[in-house]
Structure formats: C-alpha cells, structure tokens
Amino acid sequence: MSREPGCSRWPLFAACACLFLLPPLLARAFAVGVAPGAAEDETELPVLQKSEKSGTISKISRELKEIVFVIQSQSNYFHSKKAEDLKRDILKQAADLGKELPVVLLTHQMEGHEGAWTILPLMRDFSVTYGRNSTWIFFCEEDTRIQVVKLLETLGRFDGSKEWFLGKALYDEESTIIHHYAFAENPTVFKFPDFAAGWALSIPLVNKLAKKLKSEPLKSDFTIDLKHEIALYIWQKGEGPHLTPVPEFCTDGVSSYKADHCATTFSNFLPLCGEPVKKEDVFVAVKTCQKFHGDRIPVVKQTWEREAALIEYYSDYADNSIPTIDLGIPNTDRGHCGKTFAILERFLNYSSPRTPWLVIVDDDTLIRMVFSRVAVQKLLASKCRCYSMDAPDDMVLGMCFSGLGIPITHSPLFHQARPMDYPKDYLSHQIPVSFHKHWNIDPVKVYFTWLAPNTEESVNGKKVGYNREDL
C-alpha cells in the first residue's frame, strides 16, 4: 500500500475535505493529480512473436468497438477531472491501435442519472443503446488503470453471447450486518466484485437485467454496500449467474511485480487535493449522550482527539470532566437529526467565522463526515429541516443537500462498520479514513492499526504496534 511521503493521515484527511459537500466553484482551488500515461507504442503489448502481433492487433481492433467502458464518476470537479483523465488514457491506447475508438461513458454525465450509485437503473439505457452492437459493458472506478490490449485478450476467453458476470472476487469470511447477515451458514460461498479492479457484464446479461427492471422496479431507494447488493440482484436467488473470478482483474499497484499479468491495476494513493488544511481550520463536533460518557469518550481521548485542534463534545447532559455541552436536545434511540441540526446551528453561530470546515463524529466512530462552512450556511438558510427529532440525520442531510444542488461526494475510504466487517482483500488496497462501531473489538487497537498517523504509537507511555491480520 502506498502513502504520500512526509504526510500524516490527519493533515491529508483535512486537505481532502474538498471531496465532501463542497460547492464546485470552491473545489476548483485545489490541485489535481494526473493519471499515468498509456503505452506509447507496440513494444508495450504483451510478449508475442512478431508474426502473431499484427493478427492480434487486427482482432483486438475489431473487438474494441464491441466494448463499452463505463467509469463510475462524480460531478465534483476533483473527481470528474480524474475520470476524464482515465477516459483520455483509454482512448489514447485505442488510438495507438489505429482503429475505431470504443465508447467511454462517465456516469455523472449520463442524462437523468446524476449520482446513479446503484448502477442497476442504468441497465435499461445500456440495453436500448448498446444491446445490438456491443458485447461487453466494462465498469471501472476513476483510479482503475486499464491495459486495453490485455483487457480484450482477457474478455476474449469468454463467449460474449452468453450471460457473464466477471470481476475480482471478494467474499465475507463471516456474516456481517452491512450485508444483512446474508449466507450466515457459510458466507464465503457468495462472491461479489471489487469495483476498484473493474468488472464486466455481457450484453445478454445486461438485456436480461433491463427486462427484469422494467417489469419489477427496484424496491429500495438506498443502498448500503453497492457491490454486494448488485451481485445479489444478478444472482436472483440462484437463478442468475454467480460472479466468475477473473485473475487478470487486479488491485495491485501499477509498479507491483504482480502487475505484469494484470489487465487492470489500481492507484491506491491518498488523493492529492492540494496543500494540507491546517488543524486550526477544522472544527470537530462529537455527538454523544450521558450513558456513553464513561466508555466511548475515553476511547476518543486515547486515540484521535490529540490530532484535533478545535473539538467540542455535544450531549444531553453537561459533564464538566469531559467537558460536554448540553444542546437541550434529548437523546433518542433511533436517528439523531435534531441533535445534528443543533450542532450545525452552533457551528455557524459560535465557532470562529474563519473556520472553514466542520467534521461531525459519532462517539463510537474513528472519524466520519465533513462539511464546508459554505455548505452549512446554504443548508440552514433553506427551509429543509428534520421531519422529526429522531429522523435519520444522514438521510435527511442527503435529501436536503440534494434539493439545494450540493452533491454529496462519495469516498470509499469512509467506512460505516468495523475492519472485520469488510473483506481483507478489499481493505488491502485502501488507506482508510474512518471506521464505525465498537462492537466486540478493541477500538484503540483498531485506531493504531489502521488510522494513526504513524504505524507505532505510544499508549500509556509504551510503544505499541499492531498487525492488521489480527483484526
């Protein structure tokens, strides 16, 4: 796993706050990294005999127009730029072959599908537009790197006239709440794709999914883990295809010795958003309640509190020993919309007007969500509010910001569960920003293993180091 030299996690985290709830004009002030270039000439092709090369290129050129590349993109300037860089890289590789260019789509540019995170609603458009003249729909993320020749050689092993669901296979080692405890008896039997490595659907399967979606619309308007839920939908309780693992779909770095056999690789650096934001420019609000003062707050103080320059604890009880601030909002057993909006009001009215960033954190979260001051100002100036005090704050905020035209920018580095709730291979190519929940774990150990600025930290005056394989 790669990490930018000379940067601790917290300054980088603050610098990358531009990814979340930031109006597009403000985002343009940040610098953007450029994707690696494509192969320049024929010498970069996989090793072939000279007599085989011309025939291989001719075959690939014919097949190239039969694949539709879909980059799962976002309208935020930073992310759209990265997606455009990847599109140019794919088209350059195709142009170097001297034949017809493939179709490359960015999901945020597809009409009527801004932020189509579920992907499945796009199937009808794919079927209508490309169902007759294409063979594959290949999906990838903005940081996926593609060797076009190798990819087409890999897809060429499969009969595109049949139903195929291809990808790098992930699986749960034990049943987890984020997957609704699916396959509880043996969760390893169900495979789902790692989007970072790219994944592919054959057109016959796309057409089948489109037909089903027309007669049976999706029942849910939200998703918890997209990659798992897509695999479940395609599987159709055993009547549809399972994911077929493809070893050439990889998440190894471009420079890895393993990358030679890969059709795809993955850039796993933390994003370069420009100069790190100062700690003094980030205000951290911790949501808590009296019953958790004794067990959760000490974890915050023992782990990441030291990295925050401006921090306040908000509760239903004023405790001077922490200290906590009583917002006058009673604790609720369900959602915490009332408390969250009270925190937003306090941020605008009581914090320094020069503090540009707000981070709201649950007391059992090892870092969570980020708002710009401009976004908070626009939200509170609107009439959008909680429909009840115990409404789910995250969903209400999402609806409010969507109505205001302020997109919530997604990052896979924020996690809503514990490290053991995710496949190890999925986390292996990430530099996580956050985890959530303290159930049956040592949260201090999780912090110093995954999130601390240094791999070794001092706990109670002693140096400690942890192995991720233990979690």
Helices and strands as residue ranges (DSSP letters): H 9-15, G 16-19, H 24-27, G 42-44, H 50-64, E 67-72, H 77-96, E 103-106, G 107-109, G 120-122, H 123-130, E 136-141, E 144-146, H 148-155, E 165-167, E 169-170, G 177-179, G 187-189, E 192-193, G 195-197, E 199-202, H 203-215, H 226-235, G 236-238, E 244-245, G 257-261, E 264-266, G 279-281, E 282-287, G 290-292, H 297-302, G 304-307, E 310-315, E 324-326, H 337-350, E 357-362, E 365-366, E 369-372, H 373-381, H 393-403, G 419-421, H 424-427, E 435-436, H 443-446, I 447-451, E 456-459, E 462-465, G 468-470
